[in-house]
């Protein structure tokens, strides 16, 4: 199991990074990304700490820890600035908090995030046809999420991803230890969305693809 979207107490999660990673390791996860919420107010505080702890944990633990951020509710003009800053300062994965149906995210965030070159567009529930096509063209992964509220639009996201060939990943958007689900539960979750075994396996491979690329980049 791989989770590329999680939160610690460096933003609004419940656990220290080390405890979150340890709990994921015990559940059988092979890789996890630490992607706390950031905007221009805190990215210079959060990111160095995530980078530091990721290096420490990767030395000794049998789970690959990826330092990253989730750019969240930022003004549109700030999104590309924050994405570039994150990459220059050690983020190996950059997520942008998409236009979920459960929060008042600024309209246009999905498109701006894709154009800014983020890796994953998180829970992009209000995604349009044009933005789904752009994500496919730009290689931006669209997130299917297990998180309550955000998950109500999974069907819409999957439909447009299939239509235009955009790649999807499954993430927990974990804020507490109970949010981490097993691989078996993940398969059950995706099956309930109407996906067959081949489609489910492809979603898992998409996450593996991201992790492999990060490892190769060093």
C-alpha positions in Angstrom: 0.0 0.0 0.0 1.2 3.5 -0.9 -0.3 6.8 0.4 0.9 10.0 -1.3 -1.3 12.5 0.6 -1.1 12.7 4.4 -1.0 15.3 7.2 0.8 15.5 10.5 0.6 18.0 13.4 2.8 20.3 11.4 -0.5 21.3 9.9 -3.9 19.8 10.9 -3.0 16.2 11.4 -3.0 14.5 14.8 0.4 12.8 14.8 4.1 13.6 14.7 5.6 12.6 11.3 7.5 9.7 12.9 4.4 8.2 14.5 2.3 8.5 11.3 5.0 6.8 9.3 5.5 4.1 12.0 1.8 3.4 12.0 1.7 3.2 8.2 4.7 0.8 8.3 2.9 -1.5 10.7 -0.1 -1.6 8.4 2.2 -2.8 5.6 2.7 0.4 3.7 5.8 0.5 1.5 5.8 4.2 0.9 4.2 7.3 2.3 4.4 11.0 1.5 4.2 13.7 4.1 2.2 16.5 2.5 1.2 19.0 5.1 -1.0 22.0 4.2 1.0 25.1 3.2 0.5 28.5 1.8 2.8 31.6 1.8 2.4 31.9 5.6 4.0 28.6 6.6 5.8 26.8 3.7 9.2 28.0 4.9 8.4 26.5 8.3 6.8 23.2 7.4 8.8 22.1 4.4 12.3 22.1 6.0 11.0 20.0 8.9 9.3 17.5 6.6 12.5 17.2 4.6 14.6 16.7 7.7 12.4 14.0 9.3 12.1 12.2 5.9 15.9 11.9 5.7 16.1 10.6 9.3 13.4 7.9 8.8 14.7 6.8 5.5 18.0 5.9 7.1 16.7 3.2 9.3 13.1 2.2 8.5 11.8 -0.2 5.9 9.3 2.3 4.4 10.1 5.0 1.8 9.2 8.4 3.2 8.7 11.2 0.7 8.9 14.9 1.7 6.2 17.0 0.1 3.5 19.7 0.6 -0.1 20.3 -0.2 -0.7 23.8 -1.4 -4.0 24.7 0.1 -6.6 27.4 -0.5 -3.9 29.7 -1.9 -4.7 32.7 -4.1 -4.4 31.6 -7.8 -1.4 33.8 -8.5 0.4 32.3 -5.6 0.0 28.6 -6.6 2.8 28.6 -9.3 5.1 30.5 -6.9 4.5 28.0 -4.1 4.9 25.0 -6.4 8.3 26.3 -7.6 9.4 27.2 -4.1 8.5 23.7 -2.8 10.5 22.0 -5.5 13.5 24.2 -5.0 13.5 23.5 -1.3 13.4 19.8 -1.1 9.8 18.7 -1.8 9.8 15.5 -3.8 6.1 15.6 -4.4 3.8 18.6 -4.7 0.1 18.3 -4.3 -2.5 21.1 -4.7 -5.7 21.1 -2.8 -8.2 20.8 -5.6 -11.8 22.2 -6.0 -13.5 19.7 -3.7 -17.2 19.7 -3.4 -17.0 20.0 0.4 -15.0 23.3 0.8 -15.1 26.7 -0.8 -12.0 26.4 -2.9 -11.3 29.3 -5.2 -12.8 28.5 -8.7 -9.9 28.1 -11.2 -7.7 26.3 -8.6 -7.8 23.0 -10.5 -6.6 24.6 -13.8 -4.0 26.7 -12.1 -2.6 23.7 -10.2 -2.4 21.6 -13.4 -0.7 24.5 -15.3 1.7 25.0 -12.4 3.0 21.4 -12.8 1.8 19.9 -9.6 2.2 16.1 -9.3 -1.2 15.3 -7.9 -4.4 17.3 -7.9 -6.1 16.4 -4.6 -9.8 15.6 -4.5 -10.6 17.7 -7.6 -14.4 17.1 -7.2 -15.6 20.1 -9.3 -13.2 19.3 -12.2 -14.4 20.3 -15.6 -14.1 18.5 -18.9 -11.4 20.9 -20.1 -9.3 20.5 -16.9 -9.5 16.8 -17.0 -8.2 16.8 -20.6 -5.5 19.2 -19.5 -4.5 17.0 -16.7 -4.1 14.1 -19.1 -2.0 16.2 -21.4 0.2 17.6 -18.6 0.6 14.3 -16.8 -1.0 15.5 -13.6 -2.5 12.6 -11.5 -6.0 13.1 -10.4 -6.8 11.9 -6.8 -9.5 9.4 -5.8 -9.8 9.9 -2.1 -11.1 7.8 0.8 -11.7 10.9 2.9 -15.3 11.6 3.9 -16.8 14.6 2.2 -14.2 14.8 -0.5 -15.0 11.3 -1.6 -18.6 12.1 -2.7 -17.2 13.3 -6.1 -15.0 10.3 -6.8 -17.4 8.9 -9.5 -17.2 12.2 -11.4 -13.5 12.4 -11.2 -13.1 8.7 -12.4 -15.5 9.3 -15.2 -13.6 12.2 -16.6 -10.2 10.6 -16.0 -11.3 7.5 -18.0 -12.8 9.7 -20.8 -9.6 11.6 -21.3 -6.9 9.2 -20.2 -5.8 11.1 -17.1 -4.0 8.9 -14.5 -5.6 8.5 -11.1 -4.2 7.5 -7.7 -5.9 6.5 -4.5 -5.0 8.4 -1.3 -6.3 8.5 2.2 -5.7 12.2 2.9 -4.8 10.9 6.3 -5.2 13.3 9.3 -5.4 10.6 12.0 -4.2 7.0 12.4 -7.7 5.7 11.7 -7.6 7.2 8.2 -4.8 4.8 7.1 -6.5 1.9 5.3 -5.2 -1.5 4.3 -4.6 -2.6 0.7 -7.5 -5.0 1.1 -9.8 -2.2 2.2 -8.5 0.0 -0.7 -9.5 -2.7 -3.2 -13.0 -2.9 -1.6 -13.3 0.8 -1.8 -12.4 1.0 -5.4 -14.6 -2.0 -6.3 -17.5 -0.2 -4.7 -16.9 2.6 -7.2 -17.4 0.2 -10.0 -13.8 -0.5 -11.0 -12.8 -3.9 -12.1 -9.6 -5.7 -11.0 -7.5 -4.5 -13.9 -8.5 -0.9 -13.3 -7.8 -1.2 -9.6 -4.4 -2.7 -10.3 -3.6 0.2 -12.6 -4.4 2.8 -10.0 -2.0 1.0 -7.6 0.6 0.9 -10.4 0.2 4.7 -10.9 1.2 5.3 -7.3 4.1 2.9 -7.7 5.1 4.8 -10.8 5.4 8.1 -8.9 7.4 6.5 -6.1 9.8 4.8 -8.6 10.3 8.1 -10.4 11.1 9.9 -7.1 13.6 7.2 -6.1 15.4 7.3 -9.4 15.6 11.1 -9.2 17.4 10.7 -5.8 
